[in-house]
Structures are given as C-alpha cells and as structure tokens.
C-alpha cells in the first residue's frame, strides 16, 4: 500500500473508533439518529461548522477531533448521494 493509503487507513480507523465509541452510544445508529433525516446539504453544513472551528480551540486534541467529525459527516453526505442512507 502507498504511504498515502497507509495514512488514510490510520485516519479512517480513528473515524471508525469515533463512530463506535462516541456517536453510536450518544446519538444511536443510522435509522435512529437525527442525521438519518438530514439531506446531503445539511450534512455538509455540519462539516462546515467543524472546519470553521479549526484553530480556535484551546483544548488539546480538539482540532483533530473536529476533522474526524467532519470526515464522518462527509461520509454520511456521500451515502445520501449514493442513496444508501
């Protein structure tokens, strides 16, 4: 695998962990969560919220966590475009 592929895999593992350890316990799984009813555009608005916060947090690790959250909302938007959400 390429270096970029390895880095993507590591990042995607972080997104997966965020989903399983934080999102599902707090908000429920797809079909039971609020995002189920979001349009792709609404998912992207959520992404924008996390991107706009970048560089403004004083808490350690918050910037990476916001990127992980944004990536998850991009994935949800892509699912909706494909018709699988």
DSSP file (Angstrom, degrees, kcal/mol; ACC not computed):
  #  RESIDUE AA STRUCTURE BP1 BP2  ACC     N-H-->O    O-->H-N    N-H-->O    O-->H-N    TCO  KAPPA ALPHA  PHI   PSI    X-CA   Y-CA   Z-CA
    1    1 A X              0   0    0      0, 0.0     5,-0.0     0, 0.0     0, 0.0   0.000 360.0 360.0 360.0 148.7    0.0    0.0    0.0
    2    2 A X     >  -     0   0    0      1,-0.1     4,-2.5     4,-0.0     5,-0.2  -0.204 360.0-111.0 -68.8 164.1    1.2    3.6   -0.7
    3    3 A X  H  > S+     0   0    0      2,-0.2     4,-2.3     1,-0.2     5,-0.2   0.924 122.2  49.3 -61.4 -44.6    2.2    5.9    2.1
    4    4 A X  H  > S+     0   0    0      1,-0.2     4,-2.5     2,-0.2    -1,-0.2   0.897 110.0  51.5 -62.6 -39.6   -0.9    8.0    1.5
    5    5 A X  H  > S+     0   0    0      2,-0.2     4,-2.4     1,-0.2    -1,-0.2   0.913 109.4  49.9 -62.7 -42.9   -3.0    4.8    1.6
    6    6 A X  H  X S+     0   0    0     -4,-2.5     4,-2.2     2,-0.2    -2,-0.2   0.906 111.8  48.2 -61.0 -42.0   -1.5    3.9    4.9
    7    7 A X  H  X S+     0   0    0     -4,-2.3     4,-2.4     2,-0.2    -2,-0.2   0.893 110.8  50.6 -67.8 -39.0   -2.1    7.3    6.3
    8    8 A X  H  X S+     0   0    0     -4,-2.5     4,-3.3     2,-0.2     5,-0.2   0.919 109.3  51.7 -62.8 -42.9   -5.8    7.2    5.1
    9    9 A X  H  X S+     0   0    0     -4,-2.4     4,-2.0     2,-0.2    -2,-0.2   0.917 110.2  48.4 -60.0 -44.4   -6.2    3.8    6.7
   10   10 A X  H  X S+     0   0    0     -4,-2.2     4,-1.4     2,-0.2    -1,-0.2   0.918 114.7  45.6 -62.8 -43.4   -4.9    5.1   10.0
   11   11 A X  H  X S+     0   0    0     -4,-2.4     4,-2.1     1,-0.2     3,-0.2   0.923 111.1  51.8 -65.8 -43.8   -7.2    8.2    9.8
   12   12 A X  H  X S+     0   0    0     -4,-3.3     4,-2.6     1,-0.2    -1,-0.2   0.841 105.6  56.2 -65.0 -30.9  -10.2    6.1    8.8
   13   13 A X  H  X S+     0   0    0     -4,-2.0     4,-2.3    -5,-0.2    -1,-0.2   0.874 106.6  50.5 -64.6 -36.6   -9.6    3.9   11.8
   14   14 A X  H  X S+     0   0    0     -4,-1.4     4,-2.3    -3,-0.2    -2,-0.2   0.897 110.4  49.1 -66.6 -40.1   -9.8    7.0   14.0
   15   15 A X  H  X S+     0   0    0     -4,-2.1     4,-2.5     2,-0.2    -2,-0.2   0.928 110.8  50.6 -64.2 -44.4  -13.1    7.9   12.4
   16   16 A X  H  X S+     0   0    0     -4,-2.6     4,-2.6     1,-0.2     5,-0.2   0.920 110.0  49.4 -59.2 -45.0  -14.4    4.4   12.9
   17   17 A X  H  X S+     0   0    0     -4,-2.3     4,-2.9     1,-0.2     5,-0.4   0.910 109.9  51.8 -61.6 -42.3  -13.4    4.5   16.6
   18   18 A X  H  X>S+     0   0    0     -4,-2.3     4,-2.0     2,-0.2     5,-2.0   0.917 111.6  47.5 -59.6 -44.1  -15.1    7.9   17.0
   19   19 A X  I  <>S+     0   0    0     -4,-2.5     5,-2.8     3,-0.2     6,-0.3   0.953 118.5  39.0 -62.1 -50.7  -18.3    6.5   15.4
   20   20 A X  I  <5S+     0   0    0     -4,-2.6     5,-0.3     1,-0.2    -2,-0.2   0.857 124.7  36.2 -71.6 -36.8  -18.4    3.3   17.5
   21   21 A X  I  <5S+     0   0    0     -4,-2.9    -1,-0.2    -5,-0.2    -3,-0.2   0.728 135.1  12.1 -92.5 -23.3  -17.2    4.8   20.8
   22   22 A X  I  X5S+     0   0    0     -4,-2.0     4,-1.8    -5,-0.4     5,-0.3   0.756 123.5  45.0-119.5 -55.6  -18.9    8.2   20.8
   23   23 A X  I  >XS+     0   0    0     -5,-2.0     4,-3.5     2,-0.2     5,-0.8   0.954 114.1  44.7 -65.5 -53.5  -21.5    8.7   18.1
   24   24 A X  H  ><S+     0   0    0     -5,-2.8     4,-1.7     1,-0.2    -1,-0.2   0.934 115.9  45.3 -62.2 -49.1  -23.5    5.4   18.4
   25   25 A X  H  45S+     0   0    0     -5,-0.3    -1,-0.2    -6,-0.3    -2,-0.2   0.886 123.3  36.5 -62.1 -35.3  -23.7    5.4   22.2
   26   26 A X  H  <5S+     0   0    0     -4,-1.8    -2,-0.2     2,-0.1    -1,-0.2   0.881 135.7  15.2 -85.4 -39.0  -24.7    9.1   22.3
   27   27 A X  H  <5S-     0   0    0     -4,-3.5    -3,-0.2    -5,-0.3     7,-0.2   0.568 101.4-118.3-116.0 -12.5  -26.9    9.5   19.2
   28   28 A X     << -     0   0    0     -4,-1.7    -1,-0.2    -5,-0.8     3,-0.1  -0.152  38.0 -63.3  91.6 168.0  -27.8    6.0   18.1
   29   29 A X  S >> S-     0   0    0      1,-0.2     3,-2.6    -5,-0.1     4,-0.9  -0.326  72.7 -62.3 -86.2 170.3  -27.1    4.2   14.9
   30   30 A X  T 34 S+     0   0    0      1,-0.3    -1,-0.2     2,-0.2     4,-0.1  -0.232 126.7  31.9 -53.6 136.0  -28.3    5.1   11.4
   31   31 A X  T 34 S+     0   0    0      2,-0.2    -1,-0.3    54,-0.1    -3,-0.0  -0.006 121.4  52.7 100.5 -27.1  -32.1    5.0   11.3
   32   32 A X  T <4 S+     0   0    0     -3,-2.6    -2,-0.2     4,-0.0     2,-0.2   0.476  94.4  82.7-114.3  -8.5  -32.4    6.0   14.9
   33   33 A X  S >< S-     0   0    0     -4,-0.9     3,-0.8     1,-0.1     4,-0.3  -0.512  84.9-114.2 -97.6 165.9  -30.2    9.2   14.8
   34   34 A X  G >  S+     0   0    0      1,-0.2     3,-1.5    -7,-0.2     4,-0.2   0.831 110.4  65.9 -65.4 -32.7  -31.1   12.7   13.7
   35   35 A X  G >  S+     0   0    0      1,-0.3     3,-1.7     2,-0.2    -1,-0.2   0.747  82.4  77.3 -66.2 -22.9  -28.7   12.6   10.8
   36   36 A X  G <  S+     0   0    0     -3,-0.8    -1,-0.3     1,-0.3    -2,-0.2   0.864  99.1  43.6 -52.1 -36.8  -30.9    9.9    9.1
   37   37 A X  G <  S+     0   0    0     -3,-1.5    -1,-0.3    -4,-0.3    -2,-0.2   0.424  93.2 108.5 -92.1   0.8  -33.3   12.7    8.2
   38   38 A X    <   -     0   0    0     -3,-1.7     2,-0.2    -4,-0.2    -3,-0.0  -0.444  65.6-130.1 -75.4 150.0  -30.6   15.2    7.0
   39   39 A X     >  -     0   0    0     -2,-0.1     4,-2.0     1,-0.1     5,-0.2  -0.477  32.6-102.1 -83.5 167.3  -30.1   16.0    3.4
   40   40 A X  H  > S+     0   0    0      1,-0.2     4,-2.1     2,-0.2     5,-0.2   0.896 125.7  54.7 -56.6 -38.0  -26.6   15.8    1.9
   41   41 A X  H  > S+     0   0    0      1,-0.2     4,-2.0     2,-0.2    -1,-0.2   0.891 105.4  51.0 -64.1 -39.5  -26.5   19.6    2.2
   42   42 A X  H  > S+     0   0    0      2,-0.2     4,-1.7     1,-0.2    -1,-0.2   0.886 108.5  52.4 -65.7 -37.7  -27.4   19.5    5.9
   43   43 A X  H  X S+     0   0    0     -4,-2.0     4,-1.9     1,-0.2    -2,-0.2   0.912 109.4  49.7 -61.7 -41.7  -24.5   17.0    6.4
   44   44 A X  H  X S+     0   0    0     -4,-2.1     4,-2.4     1,-0.2    -2,-0.2   0.837 105.3  56.8 -69.3 -31.5  -22.2   19.4    4.7
   45   45 A X  H  X S+     0   0    0     -4,-2.0     4,-1.7     2,-0.2    -1,-0.2   0.895 106.7  50.0 -63.5 -38.5  -23.4   22.3    6.8
   46   46 A X  H  X S+     0   0    0     -4,-1.7     4,-1.6     2,-0.2    -2,-0.2   0.906 108.8  52.5 -63.9 -40.5  -22.4   20.3    9.9
   47   47 A X  H  X S+     0   0    0     -4,-1.9     4,-2.2     1,-0.2    -2,-0.2   0.926 106.3  53.3 -58.8 -45.6  -19.0   19.7    8.2
   48   48 A X  H  X S+     0   0    0     -4,-2.4     4,-2.8     1,-0.2    -1,-0.2   0.873 102.9  58.2 -58.3 -38.6  -18.5   23.4    7.7
   49   49 A X  H  X S+     0   0    0     -4,-1.7     4,-1.1     1,-0.2    -1,-0.2   0.920 109.9  42.7 -58.5 -45.0  -19.2   24.0   11.4
   50   50 A X  H  < S+     0   0    0     -4,-1.6     4,-0.5    -3,-0.2    -1,-0.2   0.868 114.0  50.7 -72.3 -35.7  -16.3   21.8   12.4
   51   51 A X  H >< S+     0   0    0     -4,-2.2     3,-1.2     1,-0.2    -2,-0.2   0.907 107.2  53.9 -67.3 -41.7  -14.0   23.2    9.7
   52   52 A X  H 3< S+     0   0    0     -4,-2.8    -1,-0.2     1,-0.3    -2,-0.2   0.790 103.4  57.2 -64.7 -27.2  -14.7   26.8   10.8
   53   53 A X  T >< S+     0   0    0     -4,-1.1     3,-2.4    -5,-0.2     4,-0.4   0.667  78.7 122.1 -75.7 -15.3  -13.7   25.9   14.4
   54   54 A X  T <  S+     0   0    0     -3,-1.2    -3,-0.0    -4,-0.5     9,-0.0  -0.214  79.6  12.4 -55.2 130.6  -10.3   24.8   13.3
   55   55 A X  T 3  S+     0   0    0      2,-0.1    -1,-0.3     1,-0.0    -2,-0.1   0.413 109.7  86.2  85.9  -0.8   -7.5   26.7   15.0
   56   56 A X    <   +     0   0    0     -3,-2.4     2,-0.3     7,-0.0    -2,-0.2   0.513  62.1  98.0-109.2  -6.7   -9.9   28.3   17.6
   57   57 A X        -     0   0    0     -4,-0.4     6,-0.1     1,-0.1     4,-0.1  -0.604  49.4-164.9 -88.1 142.8   -9.9   25.7   20.3
   58   58 A X        +     0   0    0     -2,-0.3     2,-0.4     2,-0.1    -1,-0.1   0.490  63.0 100.4 -98.0  -6.0   -7.8   25.9   23.4
   59   59 A X  S >  S-     0   0    0      1,-0.1     3,-1.6     2,-0.0     4,-0.4  -0.659  82.4-109.2 -86.3 134.5   -8.4   22.2   24.3
   60   60 A X  T 3  S+     0   0    0     -2,-0.4    -1,-0.1     1,-0.2    -2,-0.1  -0.354  99.7   8.2 -59.0 130.3   -5.7   19.7   23.4
   61   61 A X  T 3> S+     0   0    0     -4,-0.1     4,-2.1    -2,-0.1    -1,-0.2   0.362  91.3 116.8  83.1  -5.6   -6.7   17.4   20.6
   62   62 A X  H <> S+     0   0    0     -3,-1.6     4,-2.4     1,-0.2     5,-0.2   0.856  70.7  56.1 -67.3 -34.6   -9.9   19.2   19.7
   63   63 A X  H  > S+     0   0    0     -4,-0.4     4,-1.9     2,-0.2    -1,-0.2   0.929 109.8  45.0 -64.6 -43.9   -8.7   20.2   16.2
   64   64 A X  H  > S+     0   0    0      1,-0.2     4,-2.2     2,-0.2    -1,-0.2   0.915 112.0  52.9 -64.6 -41.6   -8.1   16.5   15.2
   65   65 A X  H  X S+     0   0    0     -4,-2.1     4,-2.4     1,-0.2    -2,-0.2   0.891 107.6  51.6 -60.8 -39.8  -11.4   15.5   16.8
   66   66 A X  H  X S+     0   0    0     -4,-2.4     4,-2.5     2,-0.2    -1,-0.2   0.884 108.6  50.7 -64.9 -38.0  -13.2   18.2   14.7
   67   67 A X  H  X S+     0   0    0     -4,-1.9     4,-2.4     2,-0.2    -2,-0.2   0.889 110.3  50.2 -65.0 -38.3  -11.5   16.8   11.5
   68   68 A X  H  X S+     0   0    0     -4,-2.2     4,-2.0     2,-0.2    -2,-0.2   0.917 111.4  48.0 -64.7 -44.1  -12.7   13.3   12.4
   69   69 A X  H  X S+     0   0    0     -4,-2.4     4,-2.1     2,-0.2    -2,-0.2   0.913 111.5  50.5 -62.7 -42.6  -16.3   14.6   13.0
   70   70 A X  H  X S+     0   0    0     -4,-2.5     4,-2.2     1,-0.2    -2,-0.2   0.916 108.5  52.1 -62.1 -43.1  -16.1   16.5    9.6
   71   71 A X  H  X S+     0   0    0     -4,-2.4     4,-2.2     1,-0.2    -1,-0.2   0.893 108.2  51.6 -60.8 -39.7  -15.0   13.3    7.8
   72   72 A X  H  X S+     0   0    0     -4,-2.0     4,-2.2     1,-0.2    -1,-0.2   0.914 109.6  48.5 -64.8 -42.1  -17.8   11.4    9.3
   73   73 A X  H  X S+     0   0    0     -4,-2.1     4,-2.3     2,-0.2    -1,-0.2   0.860 109.4  53.3 -66.8 -33.9  -20.4   14.0    8.1
   74   74 A X  H  X S+     0   0    0     -4,-2.2     4,-2.6     2,-0.2    -1,-0.2   0.915 108.6  50.3 -64.1 -41.6  -18.8   13.9    4.6
   75   75 A X  H  X S+     0   0    0     -4,-2.2     4,-2.4     2,-0.2    -2,-0.2   0.910 110.0  49.7 -61.5 -41.9  -19.2   10.1    4.6
   76   76 A X  H  X S+     0   0    0     -4,-2.2     4,-2.0     2,-0.2    -1,-0.2   0.896 110.8  50.0 -65.2 -39.1  -22.9   10.5    5.6
   77   77 A X  H  X S+     0   0    0     -4,-2.3     4,-2.0     2,-0.2    -2,-0.2   0.919 110.3  50.2 -63.4 -43.3  -23.4   13.1    2.8
   78   78 A X  H  X S+     0   0    0     -4,-2.6     4,-1.9     1,-0.2    -2,-0.2   0.901 108.4  52.8 -62.2 -41.2  -21.8   10.7    0.3
   79   79 A X  H  X>S+     0   0    0     -4,-2.4     5,-2.8     1,-0.2     4,-0.7   0.917 108.7  50.1 -59.0 -43.1  -24.0    7.8    1.5
   80   80 A X  H ><5S+     0   0    0     -4,-2.0     3,-0.5     1,-0.2    -1,-0.2   0.878 108.7  51.7 -66.0 -36.8  -27.1   10.0    0.9
   81   81 A X  H 3<5S+     0   0    0     -4,-2.0    -1,-0.2     1,-0.2    -2,-0.2   0.860 110.8  48.6 -65.8 -34.5  -25.9   10.9   -2.6
   82   82 A X  H 3<5S-     0   0    0     -4,-1.9    -1,-0.2    -5,-0.2    -2,-0.2   0.579 116.0-118.5 -79.9  -9.7  -25.5    7.2   -3.4
   83   83 A X  T <<5S+     0   0    0     -4,-0.7    -3,-0.2    -3,-0.5    -2,-0.1   0.702  83.1 116.4  80.7  19.1  -29.0    6.6   -2.0
   84   84 A X      <       0   0    0     -5,-2.8    -4,-0.2    -6,-0.2    -5,-0.1   0.176 360.0 360.0-106.9  18.9  -27.7    4.3    0.8
   85   85 A X              0   0    0     -6,-0.5    -5,-0.2    -5,-0.2    -1,-0.1   0.350 360.0 360.0-134.2 360.0  -28.8    6.4    3.7
